[in-house]
Amino acid sequence: MEAALEAARAKDTKERLAGVERLHEALDAAARRGLAAAEVTALVDTCMDLTRDANFRIAQGGLQALSAAAVVAGDHFKIHLNALVPAAVERLGDGKQPVRDAARQLLITLMEVSELPSSSAVLSGGLPISPGKCM
């Protein structure tokens, strides 16, 4: 994972693009063993830089890597949600459709892994209502 992160941080665009590919391969391998908290933090920091890249393939790859990491990392990923949501929303306005699609998919994935109460739980009695109060 560390070698892939280093390659993704390279100055040269071709090297960064190759690093994004290596990052996806490392995440596929990590799906079997999981990710440690330190790995998740390094991954999020690197991918946040990638999402701001002017090259749309690199930005798209960074967003896709974040989506994959959200599924693999579990609870270690949740502390990064406050930084990731605004970054993904910002890329929804990108000029390239693949980047917008990757940002949309990241937002969907973040919603799925964040474990917010579902509307059915709220409707089935999840909200306490005081006696005598009207809705």
C-alpha positions in Angstrom: 0.0 0.0 0.0 2.8 2.4 0.9 4.5 2.0 -2.5 1.2 2.8 -4.3 0.7 5.9 -2.1 4.2 7.1 -2.9 3.6 6.6 -6.6 0.3 8.5 -6.4 2.1 11.4 -4.8 4.6 11.7 -7.7 5.1 15.0 -9.5 4.9 13.5 -13.0 1.3 13.0 -14.3 2.1 9.6 -15.9 3.6 8.4 -12.6 0.6 9.7 -10.6 -1.7 7.9 -13.0 0.2 4.7 -12.6 0.2 5.2 -8.9 -3.6 5.4 -9.0 -3.7 2.1 -10.8 -1.4 0.6 -8.1 -3.6 2.1 -5.4 -6.7 0.3 -6.9 -4.7 -3.0 -6.9 -3.6 -2.5 -3.3 -7.2 -1.8 -2.3 -8.3 -5.0 -4.0 -5.7 -6.9 -2.0 -6.7 -5.1 1.2 -10.3 -6.2 0.8 -9.2 -9.6 2.1 -7.3 -8.4 5.1 -8.8 -5.0 5.9 -7.0 -1.6 6.5 -5.4 -0.3 9.6 -6.3 3.2 10.9 -2.9 4.6 9.9 -3.3 3.2 6.3 -6.8 4.7 6.0 -5.5 8.2 7.1 -2.6 8.0 4.6 -4.9 6.8 1.9 -7.5 9.6 2.5 -4.8 12.3 2.6 -3.3 11.1 -0.7 -6.7 10.6 -2.4 -7.9 14.0 -1.3 -4.9 15.5 -3.2 -5.7 13.3 -6.2 -9.4 14.5 -6.3 -8.1 18.1 -6.8 -5.8 17.1 -9.7 -6.4 18.9 -13.0 -6.1 15.6 -14.9 -9.6 14.2 -14.9 -8.4 10.6 -15.0 -6.4 11.1 -11.8 -9.2 12.9 -10.1 -11.6 10.2 -11.2 -9.2 7.5 -9.9 -8.8 9.2 -6.6 -12.6 9.4 -6.1 -13.0 5.7 -7.1 -10.2 4.7 -4.7 -12.0 6.6 -1.9 -15.2 4.7 -2.7 -13.4 1.4 -2.5 -11.6 2.3 0.7 -14.9 3.3 2.3 -16.1 -0.2 1.9 -12.9 -1.9 2.9 -11.9 0.3 5.9 -15.1 0.1 7.9 -15.1 2.2 11.1 -11.6 3.6 10.5 -13.1 5.6 7.6 -15.9 7.3 9.4 -13.7 9.9 11.1 -12.9 11.3 7.6 -16.5 11.8 6.4 -16.5 15.5 7.3 -13.6 16.2 4.9 -14.7 13.8 2.2 -18.3 15.0 1.6 -17.4 18.6 0.7 -14.6 17.3 -1.6 -17.0 15.0 -3.4 -19.7 17.6 -3.7 -17.2 20.0 -5.2 -16.4 17.5 -7.9 -20.1 17.1 -8.8 -19.6 20.4 -10.7 -16.6 19.1 -12.7 -16.5 19.6 -16.5 -15.9 15.9 -17.2 -18.8 13.4 -16.8 -16.6 10.5 -15.5 -15.4 12.7 -12.6 -19.0 13.7 -11.8 -20.1 10.1 -11.9 -17.2 9.1 -9.6 -18.1 11.9 -7.1 -21.8 10.8 -7.2 -20.8 7.2 -6.5 -18.5 8.3 -3.7 -21.4 10.2 -2.0 -23.7 7.2 -2.4 -21.0 4.9 -0.9 -20.4 7.3 2.0 -24.1 7.3 2.8 -24.3 3.6 2.7 -21.3 3.1 5.1 -22.2 5.9 7.5 -25.1 4.0 9.1 -27.5 6.8 9.5 -31.0 5.8 10.7 -33.2 4.8 7.9 -36.5 6.6 7.3 -38.4 3.3 8.0 -36.8 3.2 11.5 -37.9 6.8 12.1 -41.4 6.1 10.9 -41.8 2.9 12.9 -41.4 4.7 16.2 -37.8 5.8 16.2 -38.6 9.4 17.2 -39.9 9.9 20.7 -43.1 12.1 20.8 -44.1 13.6 24.1 -47.7 13.1 25.2 -50.0 16.0 24.4 -47.7 17.4 21.6 -49.0 17.6 18.1 -46.8 17.0 15.1 
